[in-house]
Amino acid sequence: MYDIVTVTVNYKMKDKVLAMLRSLFRDTENRDISNFAAQNLETSLFPRVQSVVVDNDSRDSIKDALVKEFSQRIIFIDAGANIGFGRGNNLALKKFEAKYYFIANPDLVFMENQPDTVARLYKFMEDNPKIGIVAPRLVLKSGVTQPSCMRFPRFFDQPIYRLGLHKKYEWARRRVEWLLMKDFDHTKSQPIDWATGAAFFVRGDMLKKVGFFDERYFMYFEDCDLCRTFWSRGWPVYYKGDIVIQHGHERASAKVPGLKSILLNPLTRIHLKSLVKYAWKWRGRN
C-alpha cells in the first residue's frame, strides 16, 4: 500500500500535465530538512508518493513524453476513450491501494515558495483521523485567491452564476456571493460544504466505503457530490487556507457567456446535465 497516490486525468493537456508533475516531484522529492522542522514535520514519516496519469484518449503522445522525462516514476493508464473526470479518476483509485489519494488537475503548480505542500496535507490528515477530505487554498497566477470552496448549491444558484445574472441584479449578486462564500476568510482553516476537485486530498478507506466518484456524472458536480456523500456519513470536509497551490482555472464551460453558452458551448450543456443529476440524487435531503 502506498502512503499517497496522486491521480491526474489528462484530456489533451500534455504540456500542463508535464509541468504539473515537475512541480509535484520538486515538492515531494527535494526535501529541505530545515523546512521540516519549521513546519513541525517528522522526516521519518514523510509520505511515499506514487503518481498516476490516466489518459482519456487524448492522442497527444503523452505516454511517450512521460516515459522520456520521468522514466519509471509515473504509472500510465490508457482509458481507451474520453470517459469523463470521475470515471477516469476511478480507474486509478480502484486499481491502487493507498492510505490517501490526491486528485490533482493538470493545471496545478506546486509553488517553490510553498515547500512540502503534499507532506503538510498528509500531516494534517494524520493529525485529524476523523476528517475525510481536505482541500488546499488555490490561487491564480496573479496571486488572487480562487473561490474554490463553496456552499452546497440550491438548484438555481449555478444557472444564475453561469448566466451572469449576478452582474446585473442585486438579488442575484447576493445569492452568488453566498454560494461562493464571499463572507469566508480564505486564509483560515475550517470545515466547508465542498471544494473543487481540482485539488482533493482524500482518506482512502473512507473513499472505498462510499464507492469512489459517482460515475453518473461525466464531468462537473462529481466533486460536490462526493463531499456531500462524505458529510452524510459524518466525515467532515476541511479547507486549509495556509496550504497554497497555484491553479490555472480556465472555466471552459463559461467561455461563451450568457444564454448563448447553452447553444454554442457543449461543456455548458454537460454542466447543466450534471446539475440535474445532482439535484435529483439529493432531492429532499438537507
Secondary structure per residue as TSV (DSSP state, phi and psi in degrees):
chain	resnum	aa	ss	phi	psi
A	1	M	-	360.0	136.4
A	2	Y	E	-83.4	155.2
A	3	D	E	-69.2	-49.1
A	4	I	E	-138.1	134.3
A	5	V	E	-114.6	120.5
A	6	T	E	-91.4	137.7
A	7	V	E	-125.2	126.7
A	8	T	E	-127.6	125.4
A	9	V	E	-97.9	124.3
A	10	N	E	-104.7	133.3
A	11	Y	S	-138.8	92.9
A	12	K	S	60.5	39.8
A	13	M	-	-131.5	40.8
A	14	K	H	-52.2	-51.0
A	15	D	H	-62.8	-37.7
A	16	K	H	-70.4	-37.5
A	17	V	H	-61.4	-45.7
A	18	L	H	-62.2	-42.8
A	19	A	H	-65.6	-39.8
A	20	M	H	-63.2	-43.8
A	21	L	H	-65.6	-37.2
A	22	R	H	-58.6	-45.3
A	23	S	H	-70.7	-33.3
A	24	L	H	-65.8	-44.8
A	25	F	H	-67.5	-33.9
A	26	R	H	-62.7	-39.1
A	27	D	H	-70.7	-36.8
A	28	T	H	-96.9	-15.9
A	29	E	H	-113.4	-30.1
A	30	N	S	-87.7	86.1
A	31	R	-	-95.5	120.1
A	32	D	-	-96.7	106.8
A	33	I	H	-59.6	-37.6
A	34	S	H	-64.1	-35.1
A	35	N	H	-69.9	-33.9
A	36	F	H	-57.4	-45.4
A	37	A	H	-63.4	-41.0
A	38	A	H	-64.9	-34.1
A	39	Q	T	-92.3	3.1
A	40	N	T	61.6	40.9
A	41	L	-	-103.5	137.4
A	42	E	-	-90.5	121.4
A	43	T	G	-62.4	-30.6
A	44	S	G	-70.2	-17.7
A	45	L	G	-107.2	12.9
A	46	F	-	-63.2	127.7
A	47	P	-	-68.5	147.7
A	48	R	-	-87.1	125.6
A	49	V	E	-116.1	132.8
A	50	Q	E	-120.0	128.7
A	51	S	E	-102.5	136.7
A	52	V	E	-125.8	135.0
A	53	V	E	-116.4	125.1
A	54	V	E	-105.7	125.2
A	55	D	E	-105.4	123.5
A	56	N	-	-91.1	58.3
A	57	D	S	57.3	47.5
A	58	S	-	-72.6	-31.3
A	59	R	-	56.8	40.5
A	60	D	S	-116.6	17.8
A	61	S	-	62.1	29.3
A	62	I	H	-66.9	-33.4
A	63	K	H	-60.3	-46.5
A	64	D	H	-62.1	-39.6
A	65	A	H	-66.3	-39.1
A	66	L	H	-65.9	-43.8
A	67	V	H	-64.9	-41.9
A	68	K	H	-63.3	-43.6
A	69	E	H	-90.9	-35.7
A	70	F	H	-114.9	-0.4
A	71	S	T	53.8	-121.1
A	72	Q	T	-96.3	10.4
A	73	R	S	-77.9	-17.1
A	74	I	E	-112.4	136.8
A	75	I	E	-97.4	126.9
A	76	F	E	-107.7	134.6
A	77	I	E	-124.6	125.4
A	78	D	E	-93.9	112.6
A	79	A	-	-71.3	-21.5
A	80	G	S	84.2	-12.6
A	81	A	S	-166.1	169.1
A	82	N	-	-82.4	93.1
A	83	I	-	-96.5	4.5
A	84	G	-	94.9	173.9
A	85	F	H	-72.0	-53.7
A	86	G	H	-63.9	-48.5
A	87	R	H	-65.0	-37.3
A	88	G	H	-61.8	-46.3
A	89	N	H	-63.2	-39.6
A	90	N	H	-62.7	-29.9
A	91	L	H	-55.3	-42.1
A	92	A	H	-81.5	-41.2
A	93	L	H	-60.9	-36.5
A	94	K	H	-81.4	-21.3
A	95	K	H	-87.2	-32.4
A	96	F	S	-115.5	130.0
A	97	E	-	-80.3	130.9
A	98	A	E	-152.1	149.6
A	99	K	E	-68.7	-38.0
A	100	Y	E	-137.2	152.1
A	101	Y	E	-120.3	139.6
A	102	F	E	-119.4	107.1
A	103	I	E	-79.7	117.5
A	104	A	E	-125.8	115.3
A	105	N	-	-64.4	153.6
A	106	P	T	-60.2	-27.5
A	107	D	T	-96.3	22.1
A	108	L	E	-83.7	152.6
A	109	V	E	-135.1	119.5
A	110	F	-	-82.8	114.6
A	111	M	-	-82.4	144.4
A	112	E	T	-66.3	-28.5
A	113	N	T	-84.6	6.1
A	114	Q	S	-128.2	65.8
A	115	P	T	-67.9	155.6
A	116	D	T	59.7	37.7
A	117	T	H	-60.0	-48.6
A	118	V	H	-64.7	-40.4
A	119	A	H	-63.5	-37.2
A	120	R	H	-71.5	-36.5
A	121	L	H	-63.1	-42.4
A	122	Y	H	-60.5	-46.9
A	123	K	H	-63.9	-39.8
A	124	F	H	-59.6	-43.7
A	125	M	H	-70.0	-36.5
A	126	E	H	-64.0	-35.6
A	127	D	H	-78.3	-16.2
A	128	N	-	-131.9	74.8
A	129	P	T	-67.5	-12.2
A	130	K	T	-88.7	-11.2
A	131	I	-	-81.4	136.0
A	132	G	-	-93.6	-38.0
A	133	I	E	-138.9	140.1
A	134	V	E	-129.8	140.3
A	135	A	E	-123.4	134.0
A	136	P	E	-78.2	169.5
A	137	R	E	-76.9	132.3
A	138	L	E	-104.7	135.2
A	139	V	E	-123.7	149.8
A	140	L	-	-78.9	171.0
A	141	K	T	-58.6	-29.2
A	142	S	T	-71.9	-14.1
A	143	G	S	98.2	-8.0
A	144	V	-	-73.1	137.5
A	145	T	B	-70.9	128.8
A	146	Q	-	-80.3	136.9
A	147	P	-	-73.3	82.0
A	148	S	-	-97.9	-6.4
A	149	C	E	-117.7	140.4
A	150	M	E	-141.9	167.4
A	151	R	-	-87.9	155.2
A	152	F	-	-60.3	129.2
A	153	P	-	-76.8	143.2
A	154	R	-	-80.3	162.7
A	155	F	T	-56.0	-42.1
A	156	F	T	-90.8	-1.4
A	157	D	H	-61.7	-49.2
A	158	Q	H	-66.2	-45.1
A	159	P	H	-58.3	-38.8
A	160	I	H	-60.8	-42.0
A	161	Y	H	-68.5	-47.6
A	162	R	H	-65.5	-34.7
A	163	L	T	-82.5	-4.3
A	164	G	T	75.0	19.3
A	165	L	G	-66.2	-23.9
A	166	H	G	-68.9	-15.4
A	167	K	G	-85.3	-10.4
A	168	K	T	-114.6	-30.6
A	169	Y	-	-125.5	137.9
A	170	E	H	-64.8	-42.4
A	171	W	H	-61.4	-36.9
A	172	A	H	-72.1	-36.7
A	173	R	H	-61.2	-44.4
A	174	R	H	-63.7	-39.0
A	175	R	H	-67.5	-41.3
A	176	V	H	-69.8	-38.8
A	177	E	H	-63.4	-35.4
A	178	W	H	-64.4	-45.0
A	179	L	H	-61.4	-45.1
A	180	L	T	-86.5	5.3
A	181	M	T	58.3	49.1
A	182	K	T	-66.6	-18.9
A	183	D	T	-86.8	7.0
A	184	F	S	-101.6	136.6
A	185	D	-	-83.1	105.4
A	186	H	T	-78.3	4.5
A	187	T	T	-95.7	-9.4
A	188	K	S	-94.9	167.4
A	189	S	E	-115.1	123.5
A	190	Q	E	-165.5	167.2
A	191	P	E	-67.5	148.1
A	192	I	-	-136.2	168.0
A	193	D	S	-68.8	-58.3
A	194	W	E	-158.4	163.4
A	195	A	E	-134.3	156.7
A	196	T	-	-61.6	143.1
A	197	G	T	-76.0	9.9
A	198	A	T	-63.4	-31.9
A	199	A	E	-147.6	98.5
A	200	F	E	-125.1	122.1
A	201	F	E	-110.7	112.5
A	202	V	E	-121.2	139.2
A	203	R	E	-74.2	126.4
A	204	G	H	-63.7	-46.1
A	205	D	H	-66.5	-34.8
A	206	M	H	-68.9	-39.8
A	207	L	H	-61.5	-40.6
A	208	K	H	-65.1	-37.6
A	209	K	H	-65.5	-30.1
A	210	V	H	-93.1	-4.0
A	211	G	T	86.1	23.8
A	212	F	S	66.8	-159.9
A	213	F	S	-69.0	143.1
A	214	D	-	-73.0	115.9
A	215	E	T	-81.0	3.9
A	216	R	T	-70.9	-20.2
A	217	Y	-	-91.6	121.5
A	218	F	S	-72.1	-41.4
A	219	M	S	-164.7	142.7
A	220	Y	S	78.9	138.9
A	221	F	S	74.9	-8.4
A	222	E	H	-67.4	-29.8
A	223	D	H	-71.8	-44.5
A	224	C	H	-61.3	-43.6
A	225	D	H	-61.9	-43.3
A	226	L	H	-64.5	-43.4
A	227	C	H	-61.6	-40.6
A	228	R	H	-66.7	-36.5
A	229	T	H	-63.7	-42.7
A	230	F	H	-61.5	-46.5
A	231	W	H	-60.3	-37.3
A	232	S	H	-65.4	-22.6
A	233	R	T	-91.1	-1.8
A	234	G	T	85.6	19.4
A	235	W	-	-106.3	109.6
A	236	P	-	-65.8	153.6
A	237	V	E	-111.8	129.1
A	238	Y	E	-119.7	154.2
A	239	Y	E	-116.6	129.1
A	240	K	E	-108.6	98.5
A	241	G	E	-71.0	-16.4
A	242	D	E	-95.6	1.4
A	243	I	E	-113.5	118.9
A	244	V	E	-122.8	135.0
A	245	I	E	-131.7	142.2
A	246	Q	E	-82.8	141.2
A	247	H	E	-133.7	136.9
A	248	G	-	-67.6	-45.4
A	249	H	-	49.9	73.3
A	250	E	-	-86.5	-21.2
A	251	R	-	51.2	62.4
A	252	A	G	-60.9	-28.8
A	253	S	G	-75.4	-7.5
A	254	A	G	-115.3	14.5
A	255	K	S	-69.4	-31.5
A	256	V	S	-101.3	114.4
A	257	P	-	-78.4	160.0
A	258	G	T	66.2	-158.1
A	259	L	T	-63.6	-26.8
A	260	K	H	-58.6	-28.9
A	261	S	H	-63.0	-31.0
A	262	I	H	-65.0	-36.3
A	263	L	H	-85.1	-36.1
A	264	L	H	-103.3	-18.2
A	265	N	-	-117.9	108.7
A	266	P	H	-62.3	-27.6
A	267	L	H	-67.4	-31.2
A	268	T	H	-64.8	-41.3
A	269	R	H	-65.1	-39.0
A	270	I	H	-62.9	-41.0
A	271	H	H	-60.3	-44.4
A	272	L	H	-67.4	-38.7
A	273	K	H	-61.7	-42.5
A	274	S	H	-65.9	-37.3
A	275	L	H	-60.3	-44.3
A	276	V	H	-63.1	-42.3
A	277	K	H	-62.8	-42.2
A	278	Y	H	-64.1	-46.9
A	279	A	H	-62.6	-38.9
A	280	W	H	-69.5	-40.2
A	281	K	H	-63.4	-40.9
A	282	W	T	-103.2	15.7
A	283	R	T	-57.5	134.3
A	284	G	T	75.8	3.3
A	285	R	-	-115.0	131.2
A	286	N	-	-87.2	360.0
